[in-house]
Amino acid sequence: MTLQDLGWNDFTEQAWQAQFSSGNLTPGRVCGTHRGFYSVWTESGDIEAPARGKLIRNPDTRPVTGDWVALESNPPTVRDVLPRRTRVVRKAPGEETVSQVLGTNIDTIFIVAGLDRDFNPRRIERFLVIAFESGAQPVVVLNKADICPDAAERVSEVEAIANGAPVLLTSALQQDGIDQIRRLLKPGDTAGFMGSSGVGKSHLINCLLGTDEREIGAVRDSDGRGRHTTVGRDLLMAKDGWLLMDLPGVRAVEPWSQAGVEQSFADVETIIEQCRFRDCSHKSEPGCAVAAALQSGALDQQRYDNYRKVQADLKKLGKRQEEKESIDEQRRRNTSRTKRMKHS
């Protein structure tokens, strides 16, 4: 395979020429991670290599699936990570205030949602925040159309919140609508697939690849949810020449920054800008455009409530980040003071 087959483009070429062309290094793309070692595609074949310690210790430079990297040859080692054209990032699960990069250098993110009892437009909105923030093109895939009698209405409902992102209707079980996805991708493109457990993502991916690459889990009758069958983020090659990254089923959809909110909730923010007062609380002030839009039905109450919840989560995250930075700074000062005392 050539580098172009693996997704190499003008952006990557410029980054390589600016930083690594003069060294005795080989470009490669991370296609999987396995217990401290990275599987890397190169023009000369697949390589298993560890990364330098300084890369691993820094969450911002730690290699992830999709990264383009510079490889030392003897012994094979990931020396550096090239600048990322796009990156899918969210708040890491749990209480710790850190980000989690799910994948990088993705061209199109397919957000898969099931048209069963677990269908949730509010969750789709949160996925859209993450997708828009990444810099990739979001596409919403409404799967399980075969069990939804009002599928067309669901499509219209999601189109109203997708802010221009395409909304596709599929049935992986009956293999309907699969070609719609293929038509959006060309050789060398990288597609990322994300969604909650039980939405049929693995089944959809198997249809696209024409294989049984991904294990398919059962869905509970009680709530329509499934167990997580994808645990890795391997990069796979489709027969049509594009690349596919299966992102693990996401339990908690927690955005990391404001960037995606501005695009995903652009309609809400446009209405807010029309309020008479800049510091309007959108409760009882005169000239509140939000209150008027909610009353007229121009703004859906549940969509607005979700917007406020996302903003509240990000505000809380920002406060915790500030607290963490303050603690880290105090630790650095204490360490520096201790070193000075030892040498005095």
C-alpha positions, 0 to 999 in steps of 0.5 A: 500500500502507498501512503496515499492509500493509508490516508496521506494527504497535503496536510500530512505531507506539509507537516512531514516536510516541515518537521521530519524530512531531514531525519532518518525516519519512516512515516506510518499510521497507527492502526491499533494499540495493544498493551503498550505497543502500537500496530503501525501501517507503513509502505513497506508493511506492518510494524509493531513498535513501542512509543518513546516514554515522553510521548506516553506520559503526555496525554496530548502527544500519546499516540492513538489510532489514526495518528500519523507517526515518525518511526525510528527503524532500529529498533522500531520505535514511535519517535513522534506524532505528526500534527492531527488534522482532526481529533475526536475527543471527549471528557474521560469517563469518571471523576478525573478531569482529563480528556480522552482522544478516541481517534484522529485524522478522521474525515467523516464521523458517522453517528449511529443511532437505533430507531428502537425504544432507545432512540434519543434525540438528546443523545444525538445532539451530544454526539453532534457536539463531539463530532463538530468539535473534532473538525470532521464532517458529521453524518447521522445514521438512523439504523433499524429502519425495519422496526420503525413504522414512522422512520420518515418522521424520525428522519425529519426530527433529527434533520431539525437538530443536525444543523446541516449534517446529512441524516441517513436511514438504514437497516443493517439487518436487511442491508438497506441504505448501506450504499448511501454511506459508501457514496460519501467516501472515496479511497484514502478517506477515513470514516469513524463510526460512533454510537451507544451500545445496541444501535447496530453499529457493529452489524452496520460495519460488517455490512460495509466491510462485507465480513464478520469483522465485528462481533454482534451483541444481543439487545435486551428486550427490557430497554432496547440496549445492548452490551459493548462489543467493541473495545478497541479502536482498530483502523480497518481497510474497506474493499473500496479503498477507504478506511474505517475506524470503529470507535467503542460504544460510548456510555457517557457522551460528555463533550470536552469544550465549547467549540462543538456547542457553537455548531451543534446548537447554532440555532439556539445561540442565534436566538440567544443573541437576539435577546434585548439584554446581553446578560439575559437569564432567559427567565423573566426579562423583557425582550427575551428572544428565548422565551418568545421562541419557546412560547411560539414553538420556534425553539423546542423546550427539550432541545433548549434544556439539553443545551443548558445542561451541556453548558452547565456540564462544560462550566463545571468541567472548566471549574474543575480544570481550574482547580486541578491547574491550581493544585498542580501549580502548588505542587510544582512550587512545593517541589521547587522549594524543596529542591532549593532547600536541599541545595542551600 
